[in-house]
Amino acid sequence: MNAVQAPEKDEASGITVDPQEISKFAAMADEWWDPLGKFKPLHQLNPVRISYIRDHLAKKHDRDITGLTPLKGLSILDIGCGGGLLSEPLTRLGAKVTSIDASHRNIEIAQIHAEESGLEMDYRHMTAEELVEQGAQFDAVINMEVIEHVADVEAYSRDCAALVKPGGTMFGSTLNRTKKSYLLAIVGAEYLLRWVPRGTHEWNKFLRPSEFVDLLRRNGLETEDLMGIVYNPMQDKWHQDARDLDVNYMLIAEKPQ
């Protein structure tokens, strides 16, 4: 495996890291690859997220989307990679993926699963802040379901933007701060359906699309697309819906050359 040695400390630190948030996900780390476990919603979301990333990058870089490796040669950073649910599929699509997480336990789980899957992955126990200090930049930065868990949204957004190459792309996703999201994502998902443990999310940390777009604009990124993700209970599946950003949504932002 081509992985960077993790620091001796258990959790990475920095102004954007919220220790309580890191502890939440570290406590559930052993279940990352259980499709029926505590991360079941992410497993169900994954096909929607991956197709959104793949389709845009393939089109932008003039790649054959029907090929096995349409992302070959592209450098991608997966921030807050968890157990590698996005990192592994993007690697299989041909991308050179660097995956970072502030939880040491998450990185351990991700490394073990990659070894078992026969994949060479670059997993690192570190923060975006630390990667910026190294001067790293990527063709694409994946920032999915992370921003609502950080301690300093402004600093985190600045770091994420700095990691995008000129002409590069950022993919983001989070939850909208609406009454509907409170009812569905907090009351419904955590208390009634128990899709995720209680306390996984804090509604006041959700970002309205206008707030997310403004954060990125102030850091030199222009949003090109906003896409809602909607759950269909009859099919037990998620799908893209540009007309419905009320709860979950994704965006694409570009950095000028």
MARROFI-504426 format. One record per residue: y, z, x of N, C-alpha, C in turn; chain; residue in one letter; residue number from 1. Coordinates in Angstrom, 3 decimals. Atoms other than C-alpha are relative to their C-alpha. Layout:
// MARROFI-504426
      n_y      n_z      n_x     ca_y     ca_z     ca_x      c_y      c_z      c_x c r   k
        Y        Z        X        Y        Z        X        Y        Z        X A A NUM
...
//
This chain:
// MARROFI-504426
      n_y      n_z      n_x     ca_y     ca_z     ca_x      c_y      c_z      c_x c r   k
   -1.194    0.000    0.843    0.000    0.000    0.000    1.239    0.000    0.874 A M   1
   -1.228    0.082   -0.740    3.487   -0.830    1.201    1.037    0.897   -0.655 A N   2
   -0.903   -0.930    0.662    5.224    2.307   -0.009    0.714    0.848    1.032 A A   3
   -0.773   -0.837   -0.889    7.955    4.371    1.618   -0.427    1.444   -0.163 A V   4
    0.397   -1.393    0.036    7.047    7.942    2.532    0.999    0.807   -0.816 A Q   5
   -0.879   -0.809    0.841    8.442   10.317   -0.081    0.518    1.199    0.780 A A   6
   -0.508   -1.194   -0.633   10.685   13.180    1.036   -0.880    1.204   -0.306 A P   7
    0.827   -1.182    0.205    9.092   16.597    1.361    0.421    0.784   -1.237 A E   8
   -0.448   -0.743    1.181   11.240   18.069   -1.392   -0.628   -0.593   -1.249 A K   9
    0.677    0.435    1.215    9.777   17.883   -4.888    0.815   -1.001   -0.792 A D  10
   -0.827    0.888    0.803   12.727   16.205   -6.582    1.211   -0.452    0.800 A E  11
   -1.194    0.512   -0.631   15.526   13.987   -5.339    1.217    0.672   -0.628 A A  12
   -1.211   -0.638    0.504   19.055   15.318   -5.732    1.181   -0.944    0.148 A S  13
   -1.206    0.815   -0.052   22.517   13.867   -6.223    0.841    0.286   -1.215 A G  14
   -0.916   -0.339    1.082   25.497   13.991   -8.525   -0.423   -0.605   -1.335 A I  15
    0.429    0.606    1.265   23.835   11.724  -11.089   -1.283    0.606   -0.541 A T  16
    1.304   -0.531    0.401   20.569   13.666  -11.232    0.156    1.269   -0.826 A V  17
    0.044   -1.183    0.854   20.047   16.143  -14.069   -1.371    0.637    0.181 A D  18
    1.298   -0.621   -0.297   17.284   18.538  -12.888   -0.839    0.267   -1.243 A P  19
    0.756   -0.273    1.216   16.316   19.474  -16.449   -0.642   -1.269   -0.547 A Q  20
    0.556    1.269    0.473   15.840   15.816  -17.388   -1.172   -0.430    0.878 A E  21
    1.077    0.364   -0.913   13.728   15.180  -14.285   -1.237    0.843   -0.275 A I  22
    1.125   -0.899    0.270   11.581   18.218  -15.081   -0.746   -0.392   -1.272 A S  23
    0.634    0.426    1.252   10.922   16.928  -18.616   -1.057   -1.065    0.272 A K  24
    0.894    1.139   -0.211    9.376   13.702  -17.372   -1.056    0.298    1.065 A F  25
    1.000   -0.396   -0.987    7.642   15.255  -14.366   -1.149    0.742   -0.675 A A  26
    1.022   -0.771    0.714    5.808   17.566  -16.776   -0.958   -0.898   -0.763 A A  27
    0.843    0.929    0.759    4.449   14.530  -18.626   -0.595   -1.097    0.879 A M  28
    0.305    1.112   -0.899    3.768   12.407  -15.528   -1.453   -0.468   -0.054 A A  29
    1.412    0.374    0.004   -0.024   12.494  -15.776   -0.364   -0.927   -1.163 A D  30
    0.307    0.810    1.181    0.205   10.646  -19.107    0.660   -1.375    0.022 A E  31
   -0.739    1.257   -0.039    2.239    7.645  -17.938   -0.843   -1.200   -0.430 A W  32
    0.811    1.187    0.256   -0.666    5.194  -18.202   -0.975    0.173   -1.158 A W  33
    0.799   -0.184    1.210   -2.234    6.584  -21.390    0.733   -0.676   -1.155 A D  34
   -0.723    0.730    1.053   -1.265    4.041  -24.100    0.077    0.749   -1.317 A P  35
   -0.030   -0.795    1.231   -1.952    6.647  -26.787    0.610    1.378    0.241 A L  36
   -0.552   -1.297   -0.355   -0.276    9.561  -24.986    1.483    0.125   -0.310 A G  37
   -1.404   -0.305    0.260    3.278   10.839  -24.789    0.934   -1.178    0.287 A K  38
   -0.827    1.170   -0.292    4.544    7.513  -23.455   -0.421   -1.211   -0.828 A F  39
    0.419    1.095    0.883    3.003    5.446  -26.254    1.169   -0.890   -0.426 A K  40
   -1.119    0.870    0.388    6.461    4.260  -27.432    0.404   -0.976    1.097 A P  41
   -0.355    0.905   -1.092    7.184    2.820  -23.975   -1.050   -1.088    0.185 A L  42
    1.057    1.017   -0.075    3.819    1.057  -23.889    0.217   -1.061   -1.079 A H  43
   -0.233    0.950    1.088    4.670   -0.515  -27.245    1.266   -0.827    0.229 A Q  44
   -1.246    0.695   -0.297    8.174   -1.430  -26.070   -0.140   -0.995    1.149 A L  45
    0.093    0.762   -1.241    6.984   -2.961  -22.822   -0.019   -1.524   -0.184 A N  46
   -0.002    1.459    0.144    6.153   -6.492  -24.054    1.375   -0.561   -0.355 A P  47
   -1.340    0.451    0.387    9.638   -6.770  -25.606    0.932    0.036    1.207 A V  48
   -0.875   -0.139   -1.164   11.384   -5.516  -22.477   -0.337   -1.032    1.072 A R  49
    0.415    0.931   -1.050    9.343   -7.661  -20.094    0.376   -1.434   -0.347 A I  50
   -0.335    1.371    0.385    9.838  -10.860  -22.071    1.509   -0.237    0.088 A S  51
   -1.459    0.113   -0.080   13.599  -10.210  -22.238    0.435   -0.239    1.445 A Y  52
   -0.326    0.135   -1.428   13.802   -9.813  -18.449   -0.515   -1.330    0.549 A I  53
    0.615    1.226   -0.515   11.406  -12.658  -17.644    0.713   -1.247   -0.484 A R  54
   -0.580    1.214    0.571   12.959  -15.185  -19.993    1.385   -0.281    0.571 A D  55
   -1.353    0.219   -0.521   16.511  -14.636  -18.761   -0.030   -0.421    1.466 A H  56
    0.024    0.319   -1.425   15.670  -14.646  -15.052   -0.616   -1.375    0.261 A L  57
    0.615    1.321   -0.170   13.421  -17.691  -15.379    1.000   -1.106   -0.327 A A  58
   -0.998    0.999    0.381   16.176  -19.602  -17.156    1.119   -0.068    1.027 A K  59
   -1.115   -0.045   -0.944   18.899  -18.469  -14.761   -0.353   -0.638    1.333 A K  60
    0.412    0.493   -1.312   16.905  -19.360  -11.647   -0.835   -1.275   -0.098 A H  61
    0.654    1.285    0.226   15.451  -22.547  -13.134   -1.482    0.059    0.357 A D  62
    1.420   -0.182   -0.228   11.856  -21.349  -13.154   -0.799   -0.431   -1.223 A R  63
    0.904    0.372    1.088    8.904  -22.522  -15.245   -0.537    1.272   -0.646 A D  64
    0.385   -1.246    0.657    8.454  -19.727  -17.754   -1.475    0.030   -0.362 A I  65
    1.425    0.047    0.353    4.924  -20.916  -18.529   -0.890    0.221    1.209 A T  66
    0.794   -0.214   -1.212    3.815  -20.448  -14.925   -0.437    1.446    0.132 A G  67
    0.516   -1.356   -0.197    1.925  -17.400  -13.704    0.995    0.900    0.712 A L  68
   -0.933   -0.823   -0.792    4.674  -16.255  -11.318    1.423   -0.567   -0.077 A T  69
   -1.345    0.572    0.139    8.053  -17.373  -12.716    1.083    0.771    0.746 A P  70
   -1.006   -0.808   -0.696    9.858  -14.572  -10.850   -0.241    0.052    1.504 A L  71
    0.355   -0.013   -1.415    8.413  -15.394   -7.422    1.232   -0.106    0.887 A K  72
   -1.081    0.027   -0.974   10.800  -14.620   -4.590    1.235    0.771   -0.385 A G  73
   -1.169   -0.755    0.432   13.304  -12.653   -6.662   -0.162    1.477    0.345 A L  74
    0.028   -1.433   -0.304   14.180   -9.146   -5.514    0.509    0.773   -1.211 A S  75
   -0.339   -0.780    1.194   14.230   -6.630   -8.364   -0.098    1.493    0.317 A I  76
    0.020   -1.458   -0.120   15.100   -2.930   -8.382   -0.251    0.600   -1.371 A L  77
    0.309   -0.719    1.233   13.521   -0.761  -11.096    0.423    1.454    0.190 A D  78
   -0.538   -1.359   -0.138   15.599    2.427  -11.385   -0.626    0.906   -1.053 A I  79
    0.675   -0.906    0.929   13.861    5.424  -12.938   -1.306   -0.604   -0.449 A G  80
    1.207    0.794    0.282   10.548    3.586  -12.701   -1.111    0.781   -0.670 A C  81
    1.066   -0.792    0.600    8.449    6.502  -13.948   -1.333   -0.313    0.640 A G  82
    1.336    0.305   -0.517    4.780    5.626  -13.618   -0.208   -1.459    0.367 A G  83
    0.105    1.404   -0.386    5.507    1.937  -13.031   -0.304   -0.950   -1.140 A G  84
    0.351    0.829    1.153    5.147    0.568  -16.568    0.699   -1.354    0.006 A L  85
   -0.693    1.273   -0.144    7.754   -2.118  -15.884   -0.231   -0.623    1.364 A L  86
    0.120    0.500   -1.375    7.316   -2.409  -12.132   -1.251   -0.842    0.218 A S  87
    1.251    0.736   -0.220    3.696   -3.523  -12.217    0.016   -1.380   -0.653 A E  88
   -0.035    1.345    0.591    4.125   -6.385  -14.746    0.977   -0.937    0.698 A P  89
   -0.967    0.843   -0.696    7.223   -7.640  -12.922   -0.549   -0.465    1.345 A L  90
    0.657    0.389   -1.250    5.252   -7.640   -9.668   -1.025   -1.093   -0.258 A T  91
    1.002    1.022    0.335    2.461   -9.614  -11.325    0.662   -1.340   -0.339 A R  92
   -0.728    1.225    0.298    5.106  -12.142  -12.415    0.601   -0.626    1.262 A L  93
   -0.397    0.591   -1.274    5.857  -12.729   -8.741    1.196    0.628    0.676 A G  94
   -1.193   -0.599   -0.585    8.943  -10.577   -8.146   -0.349    0.963    1.132 A A  95
    0.113   -1.030   -1.034    9.420   -8.427   -5.067    0.733    1.221   -0.538 A K  96
   -0.578   -1.122    0.740    9.982   -5.100   -6.812    0.096    1.247    0.868 A V  97
   -0.216   -1.317   -0.589   11.473   -1.944   -5.326    0.180    0.972   -1.158 A T  98
    0.008   -0.918    1.152   10.871    1.012   -7.654    0.347    1.402    0.466 A S  99
   -0.434   -1.332   -0.415   12.683    4.334   -7.384   -0.009    0.958   -1.183 A I 100
   -0.035   -1.038    1.023   12.486    7.602   -9.288    0.359    1.317    0.664 A D 101
   -0.424   -1.288   -0.543   14.028   11.039   -8.795   -1.096    1.053   -0.071 A A 102
    1.120   -0.935    0.095   10.707   12.716   -9.647   -1.113   -0.394    0.968 A S 103
    1.075    0.246   -0.962    8.190   12.992   -6.824   -1.328   -0.232   -0.712 A H 104
    1.280    0.111    0.707    5.331   13.409   -9.309   -0.140   -1.374   -0.647 A R 105
    0.064    1.338    0.585    6.219   10.171  -11.098   -0.397   -1.041    1.038 A N 106
    0.306    0.955   -1.069    6.102    8.283   -7.813   -1.462    0.121    0.428 A I 107
    1.416   -0.190   -0.357    2.714    9.806   -6.955   -0.907   -0.697   -1.013 A E 108
    0.810    0.621    1.053    1.279    8.682  -10.308    0.093   -1.519    0.104 A I 109
   -0.199    1.446   -0.104    2.771    5.206   -9.884   -0.773   -0.577    1.186 A A 110
    0.714    0.467   -1.191    1.318    4.850   -6.382   -1.508   -0.029   -0.229 A Q 111
    1.443   -0.074    0.262   -2.144    5.935   -7.496   -0.430   -1.142   -0.909 A I 112
    0.367    1.061    0.938   -2.173    3.484  -10.402    0.076   -1.374    0.661 A H 113
   -0.123    1.275   -0.703   -0.974    0.632   -8.184   -1.200   -0.235    0.918 A A 114
    1.172    0.113   -0.877   -3.772    1.323   -5.698   -1.240   -0.355   -0.818 A E 115
    1.160    0.262    0.853   -6.341    1.386   -8.495    0.032   -1.416   -0.571 A E 116
   -0.162    1.345    0.552   -4.928   -1.935   -9.765    0.006   -1.079    1.069 A S 117
    0.021    0.960   -1.098   -5.037   -3.560   -6.335    1.348   -0.659    0.261 A G 118
   -1.341    0.538   -0.201   -1.265   -4.053   -6.183    0.694    0.686    1.165 A L 119
   -0.836   -0.558   -1.055    0.980   -3.590   -3.152    1.396    0.187   -0.571 A E 120
   -1.271   -0.324    0.637    4.060   -1.831   -4.473    0.887    0.788    0.957 A M 121
   -0.978   -0.736   -0.795    7.216   -0.438   -2.897    0.614    1.094   -0.875 A D 122
   -0.478   -1.138    0.779    7.632    2.933   -4.623    0.717    0.983    0.922 A Y 123
   -0.787   -0.913   -0.825   10.288    5.313   -3.308    0.502    1.188   -0.820 A R 124
   -0.518   -1.209    0.641   11.135    8.887   -4.223    1.445    0.181    0.458 A H 125
   -1.413   -0.067   -0.362   14.919    8.605   -4.188    0.850   -0.366   -1.213 A M 126
   -0.934    0.314    1.082   18.021    8.028   -6.317    0.731   -1.304    0.299 A T 127
   -0.832    1.190   -0.183   20.220    4.984   -6.871    1.131    0.292    0.978 A A 128
   -1.075   -0.439   -0.892   22.946    6.911   -5.088   -0.413   -0.123    1.469 A E 129
    0.493    0.074   -1.379   20.832    7.155   -1.923   -0.223   -1.437    0.440 A E 130
    0.243    1.398   -0.325   19.932    3.470   -2.077    1.322   -0.727    0.270 A L 131
   -1.332    0.577   -0.250   23.625    2.525   -2.292    0.455    0.331    1.414 A V 132
   -0.400   -0.425   -1.347   24.234    4.508    0.899   -0.683   -0.837    1.082 A E 133
    0.718    0.848   -0.948   21.670    2.255    2.605    0.503   -1.446   -0.026 A Q 134
   -0.549    1.346    0.082   23.619   -0.850    1.568   -0.915   -1.012   -0.660 A G 135
    0.957    0.915    0.633   20.759   -2.316   -0.490    0.631   -0.721   -1.188 A A 136
   -0.382    0.767    1.179   21.353   -5.052   -3.071   -1.154   -0.893   -0.427 A Q 137
    1.143    0.704    0.578   19.041   -7.010   -5.373    0.460   -1.122   -0.921 A F 138
   -0.288    1.081    0.946   18.908  -10.200   -7.434    0.129    0.534   -1.421 A D 139
   -0.053   -0.605    1.335   18.311   -8.036  -10.503   -0.255    1.496    0.107 A A 140
    0.190   -1.448    0.091   18.584   -4.326  -11.283   -0.426    0.325   -1.418 A V 141
    0.546   -0.391    1.302   16.493   -2.886  -14.132    0.378    1.454   -0.261 A I 142
   -0.552   -1.310    0.323   18.151    0.099  -15.787   -0.366    0.321   -1.447 A N 143
    0.527   -0.123    1.358   15.953    0.790  -18.812   -0.301    1.448   -0.387 A M 144
    0.221   -1.345    0.530   16.043    4.039  -20.825    0.219    1.088    1.054 A E 145
   -0.315   -0.985   -1.036   17.621    5.949  -17.932    1.380    0.604   -0.202 A V 146
   -1.387   -0.456    0.003   21.372    6.183  -18.492    0.231    1.172   -0.946 A I 147
   -0.174   -1.115    0.932   20.960    8.590  -21.426   -0.573    1.314    0.538 A E 148
    0.593   -1.209   -0.586   19.242   11.066  -19.078    0.717    0.474    1.264 A H 149
   -0.647   -0.370   -1.261   21.657   11.206  -16.115    1.106    1.021   -0.229 A V 150
   -1.014   -1.050    0.096   24.153   13.957  -15.353    1.414   -0.558    0.008 A A 151
   -1.337    0.584   -0.141   27.134   11.730  -14.472   -0.101   -1.491   -0.291 A D 152
    0.137    1.386    0.424   27.210    8.465  -16.411    0.918   -0.920    0.789 A V 153
   -0.952    0.829   -0.743   30.302    7.159  -14.604   -0.510   -0.301    1.403 A E 154
    0.475    0.182   -1.371   28.882    7.710  -11.114   -1.287   -0.827    0.022 A A 155
    1.259    0.748    0.067   25.467    6.392  -12.120    0.264   -1.484   -0.237 A Y 156
   -0.329    1.398    0.292   26.968    3.194  -13.558    0.592   -0.678    1.229 A S 157
   -0.602    0.549   -1.222   28.991    2.696  -10.385   -1.079   -0.313    1.039 A R 158
    1.083    0.219   -0.962   25.863    3.068   -8.242   -0.857   -1.196   -0.407 A D 159
    0.831    1.109    0.475   23.827    0.696  -10.393    0.680   -1.342    0.242 A C 160
   -0.742    1.249   -0.187   26.545   -1.967  -10.253    0.059   -0.385    1.473 A A 161
   -0.080    0.275   -1.439   26.828   -1.641   -6.470   -1.305   -0.583    0.537 A A 162
    1.306    0.467   -0.471   23.111   -2.414   -6.152   -0.316   -1.436   -0.431 A L 163
    0.184    1.383    0.445   23.481   -5.823   -7.841    0.685   -0.946    0.994 A V 164
   -0.593    1.000   -0.890   24.043   -8.764   -5.483    1.095   -0.772   -0.727 A K 165
   -0.920    0.942    0.633   27.056  -11.002   -6.127   -0.794   -1.167   -0.594 A P 166
    0.775    1.023    0.698   25.751  -13.489   -8.679   -1.270    0.528   -0.621 A G 167
    1.221   -0.601    0.511   23.007  -11.057   -9.657    0.142    0.539   -1.416 A G 168
    0.108   -0.401    1.400   21.964   -9.519  -12.959   -0.406    1.461   -0.134 A T 169
    0.494   -1.321    0.380   21.613   -6.074  -14.474   -0.535   -0.064   -1.422 A M 170
    0.576   -0.176    1.333   19.325   -5.355  -17.417    0.072    1.484   -0.336 A F 171
   -0.096   -1.387    0.407   20.050   -2.174  -19.311   -0.552    0.190   -1.399 A G 172
    0.380   -0.342    1.372   18.689   -0.433  -22.374    0.211    1.486   -0.214 A S 173
   -0.197   -1.401    0.356   19.429    2.800  -24.170   -0.019    0.102   -1.516 A T 174
   -0.063   -0.201    1.445   19.955    4.226  -27.665    1.451    0.131   -0.441 A L 175
   -1.338   -0.053    0.566   23.048    3.811  -29.795    0.251    1.385   -0.617 A N 176
   -0.364   -1.304    0.566   24.898    6.952  -30.909    0.498   -0.195   -1.427 A R 177
   -0.307    0.198    1.410   24.764    6.493  -34.676   -0.764    1.030   -0.835 A T 178
    0.741   -0.884    0.903   23.629    8.525  -37.674   -1.447   -0.487   -0.141 A K 179
    1.336    0.582    0.133   20.686    6.148  -37.977   -0.875    0.346    1.202 A K 180
    0.792   -0.329   -1.192   19.600    6.784  -34.382   -0.373    1.474    0.019 A S 181
    0.341   -1.419    0.079   19.763   10.534  -34.955   -1.192    0.211   -0.926 A Y 182
    1.080   -0.152    0.970   17.528   10.244  -37.993   -1.317   -0.581    0.508 A L 183
    1.230    0.669   -0.420   15.039    7.812  -36.434   -0.489    0.461    1.369 A L 184
    0.422   -0.296   -1.373   15.026    8.647  -32.711   -0.183    1.489    0.269 A A 185
    0.118   -1.453   -0.215   15.464   12.423  -32.930   -0.875    0.632   -1.091 A I 186
    0.741   -0.641    1.098   14.334   13.664  -36.349   -1.350   -0.675   -0.211 A V 187
    1.234    0.717    0.277   11.750   10.933  -36.930   -0.971   -0.009    1.166 A G 188
    0.901    0.198   -1.143   10.317   10.219  -33.470   -0.448    1.300    0.648 A A 189
    0.338   -1.231   -0.709   10.425   13.768  -32.087   -0.571    1.088   -0.914 A E 190
    0.383   -1.126    0.856    9.994   16.082  -35.079   -1.024   -0.371   -1.073 A Y 191
    0.916    0.374    1.082    8.200   14.170  -37.830   -1.223   -0.758    0.518 A L 192
    1.114    0.816   -0.498    6.091   11.485  -36.131   -0.580    0.513    1.307 A L 193
    0.424   -0.566   -1.299    5.896   13.336  -32.798   -0.451   -1.082    0.976 A R 194
    0.281    1.061   -0.965    5.912   10.073  -30.854    0.280    0.476    1.418 A W 195
   -0.363   -0.568   -1.298    7.590   11.939  -27.980    0.248    1.488   -0.181 A V 196
   -0.210   -1.447    0.133    7.910   15.669  -27.233    1.413    0.334   -0.472 A P 197
   -1.307   -0.458    0.450   10.744   17.548  -28.885    0.896    0.285    1.205 A R 198
   -0.945   -0.225   -1.090   13.837   17.654  -26.703    0.039   -1.117    1.028 A G 199
   -0.010    1.119   -0.949   13.088   14.363  -24.934    1.389   -0.617    0.074 A T 200
   -1.317    0.623    0.033   16.455   13.004  -26.033    1.065    0.971   -0.506 A H 201
   -1.159   -0.713    0.520   19.922   14.449  -26.625    0.919   -1.040   -0.616 A E 202
   -0.740    1.028    0.725   21.808   12.475  -29.267    1.393   -0.229    0.566 A W 203
   -1.369    0.156   -0.497   25.219   13.171  -27.745    0.066   -0.751    1.328 A N 204
    0.030    0.792   -1.233   24.089   11.386  -24.554   -0.246   -1.487   -0.269 A K 205
    0.193    1.414    0.328   23.358    8.140  -26.395    1.330   -0.738    0.170 A F 206
   -1.198    0.804   -0.227   25.816    5.313  -25.662    0.125   -1.098   -1.042 A L 207
   -0.264    1.154    0.851   27.382    2.954  -28.137    0.068   -1.254    0.877 A R 208
   -0.059    1.227   -0.808   27.130   -0.674  -26.992    1.366   -0.235    0.631 A P 209
   -1.351    0.196   -0.544   30.917   -0.832  -26.559    0.244    0.898    1.206 A S 210
   -0.161   -0.921   -1.125   30.763    2.197  -24.242   -0.773   -0.480    1.224 A E 211
    0.823    0.511   -1.095   27.951    0.730  -22.148    0.666   -1.224    0.624 A F 212
   -0.658    1.222   -0.483   29.730   -2.632  -21.890    1.250    0.347    0.803 A V 213
   -1.230   -0.400   -0.689   32.979   -0.912  -20.880   -0.307    0.629    1.356 A D 214
    0.414   -0.600   -1.272   31.232    1.142  -18.198   -0.311   -1.079    1.032 A L 215
    0.388    1.061   -0.913   29.766   -1.996  -16.670    1.206   -0.851    0.403 A L 216
   -1.183    0.812   -0.301   33.029   -3.947  -16.920    0.879    0.683    1.046 A R 217
   -0.842   -0.729   -0.962   34.914   -1.245  -15.037   -0.604   -0.021    1.395 A R 218
    0.666    0.062   -1.297   32.361   -1.653  -12.263   -0.356   -1.432    0.408 A N 219
    0.105    1.376   -0.459   32.585   -5.424  -11.994   -1.109   -0.827   -0.608 A G 220
    1.067    0.750    0.660   29.800   -6.544  -14.359    0.453   -0.439   -1.391 A L 221
   -0.353    0.524    1.314   30.336   -8.753  -17.403   -1.251   -0.169   -0.854 A E 222
    1.157    0.061    0.891   27.926   -8.367  -20.304   -0.112   -1.382   -0.628 A T 223
    0.260    1.346    0.518   26.353  -11.684  -21.336   -0.778    0.026   -1.321 A E 224
    0.843   -0.025    1.197   24.015  -10.536  -24.099   -0.261    1.434   -0.424 A D 225
    0.421   -1.269    0.599   23.311   -7.614  -26.422   -1.128   -0.304   -0.971 A L 226
    1.177    0.264    0.827   19.929   -7.412  -28.120   -0.587    1.298   -0.543 A M 227
    0.625   -1.167    0.595   18.587   -4.860  -30.576   -1.509   -0.048    0.122 A G 228
    1.462   -0.119    0.024   14.993   -3.610  -30.493   -0.352    0.794   -1.253 A I 229
    0.262   -0.585    1.318   13.613   -2.851  -33.942   -1.496    0.206   -0.206 A V 230
    1.406   -0.333    0.260   10.377   -1.173  -34.971   -0.400   -0.451   -1.394 A Y 231
    0.562    0.419    1.281    8.270   -2.736  -37.727   -1.205    0.888   -0.309 A N 232
    1.101   -0.933    0.271    6.097    0.045  -39.220   -1.227   -0.667   -0.608 A P 233
    1.140    0.693    0.593    3.911   -2.426  -41.113   -0.884   -0.627    1.071 A M 234
    0.741    0.618   -1.107    2.905   -4.185  -37.874   -0.254    0.965    1.144 A Q 235
    0.046   -0.967   -1.096    3.287   -1.091  -35.664    0.394   -0.685    1.313 A D 236
   -0.474    0.735   -1.179    5.223   -3.309  -33.241    1.523    0.005    0.039 A K 237
   -1.432    0.145   -0.204    8.705   -3.663  -31.784    0.320   -1.475    0.193 A W 238
   -0.428    1.375   -0.213   10.647   -6.919  -31.781    1.504   -0.047    0.242 A H 239
   -1.422    0.193   -0.246   14.035   -8.261  -30.690    0.710   -0.400   -1.286 A Q 240
   -0.808    0.360    1.162   16.781   -8.498  -33.306    1.475    0.150    0.396 A D 241
   -1.390   -0.024   -0.454   20.303   -9.447  -32.202    0.952    0.560   -1.054 A A 242
   -0.867   -0.478    1.087   21.677   -8.339  -35.591   -0.061    1.510   -0.192 A R 243
    0.196   -1.431    0.248   20.472   -4.738  -35.391    0.025    0.778    1.318 A D 244
   -0.169   -0.820   -1.206   21.831   -2.598  -32.534    0.113    1.480   -0.350 A L 245
   -0.270   -1.343    0.515   21.822    0.586  -34.605   -0.741    1.114    0.740 A D 246
    0.793   -1.055   -0.653   19.111    2.464  -32.669   -0.257   -0.376    1.460 A V 247
    0.304    0.425   -1.371   17.552    0.852  -29.573    0.631   -1.361    0.275 A N 248
   -0.536    1.309   -0.353   19.253   -1.994  -27.748   -0.091   -0.239    1.506 A Y 249
    0.012    0.431   -1.395   19.186   -3.936  -24.468    1.239   -0.844    0.256 A M 250
   -1.098    0.881   -0.358   21.854   -5.827  -22.586   -0.270   -0.676    1.333 A L 251
    0.025    0.732   -1.261   22.257   -8.346  -19.789    1.440   -0.088    0.494 A I 252
   -1.330    0.101   -0.601   25.253   -8.127  -17.441   -0.104   -0.697    1.338 A A 253
    0.007    0.795   -1.227   26.148  -10.414  -14.566    1.145    0.431    0.917 A E 254
   -1.048   -0.245   -0.979   28.087   -9.811  -11.350    0.485   -1.346    0.525 A K 255
   -0.512    1.282   -0.496   30.385  -12.708  -10.379   -0.313   -0.202    1.483 A P 256
    0.247    0.329   -1.407   29.731  -14.505   -7.094    1.178    0.451    0.857 A Q 257
//
